[in-house]
Amino acid sequence: VLLIGFWQSRVQYGDVLRARCVFKPPSTARDRLTIAGTCMVRSSENMRVVATGAGSPTVRALLDFRSWLLARLDRALPGPADTVLGGILLGADRGLPAGLRDAFRRTGTIHILVVSGWHMSFIGMRARDFLLRLGIPRPGALLIALGLVGAFTIMVGMSAAAVRGACIIAALIIIDLFGRIGNPIRTLLLVGTVMVAISPHVLAFDLGFQLSFAATAGLLLGQPVLAAMLARWWHPRSAVLEELTDLGTSSVAAALATAPILLGAFGALSPLSPLPERGT
């Protein structure tokens, strides 16, 4: 159901809606594989909330916590900084000004406004390391980290990019939980195969899936090569420089891996796209 803008701001998780709409069957090959059709609501008079409070209390609590965090950002920062930071940290799309959104698109940095695999990696691995330093047994630390990744994925709305990143990190944590040494490439191939088996259309029609898979493969295969080449003449003398070097080589590796896909999809590449982020 496509909601008109007025209702998009009023409908919350757990609301039960009754709508009168005009049904439109899918018109493209991609839509025929993924949806049964689109139901277009013409006006707000054709939609009303008939019940509230449905759904999972856990999911509702997580979404309420996200709303609380966004409200705190709104109070702490002026616009549009609060909107930008809300997108970077929590994947919230709250009406970024059109001019600023176009600037992000032109510079190839629009991807930093959505939750991605970098968020999942940071939460899962940093939480695991922190809990281990607290002295929590390894199985308990891994299970808590896995739970935090799942909770964050739900909290940010289970977007496609967040789910992809969560699947990869969850697979790595589960492998570690069973005492195995995870092979990142095999894990990536396993997650990619499972996602294609569940939704075969993503292989040909989901640009986000293609970019995520290519970027992750570039990080795993290309970043070590670039780092080794750079190490021949660049030797960072501090932890900050070392982290910046790692960030730079990771971003360039991901950008090179995704460049053919972006060129084929949009016919252009941005020279600034390798700069901002190390994960997709």
Number of C-alpha atoms within 10 A of each C-alpha: 12 12 18 14 9 10 15 10 10 9 15 15 14 15 16 16 12 12 19 15 17 11 13 11 12 15 9 8 10 14 15 13 14 14 10 12 14 15 16 16 18 15 14 14 9 11 17 15 14 9 11 13 12 11 12 10 11 12 16 18 12 18 20 15 13 19 15 12 13 21 13 12 17 17 10 11 12 10 14 15 14 20 22 23 19 22 21 19 16 23 22 21 13 14 10 18 12 9 9 13 15 13 12 16 14 15 15 18 18 17 18 21 21 22 27 27 23 18 21 28 19 14 18 26 18 13 19 23 14 13 18 16 11 9 9 13 11 16 17 14 22 24 17 16 24 24 14 17 27 19 16 22 26 18 22 20 18 17 15 15 19 25 21 25 25 26 23 21 27 24 18 22 23 16 15 15 16 9 11 11 10 14 10 17 13 10 18 21 14 15 20 21 14 13 17 15 12 10 13 15 17 19 15 11 15 14 14 14 20 17 21 22 22 22 26 25 20 21 25 17 16 19 21 16 14 17 17 12 11 13 12 8 8 12 11 13 8 9 9 10 12 14 11 13 18 16 19 20 23 27 24 23 28 30 26 18 22 20 20 15 16 17 12 10 10 8 9 11 17 15 11 12 22 22 17 16 19 22 22 27
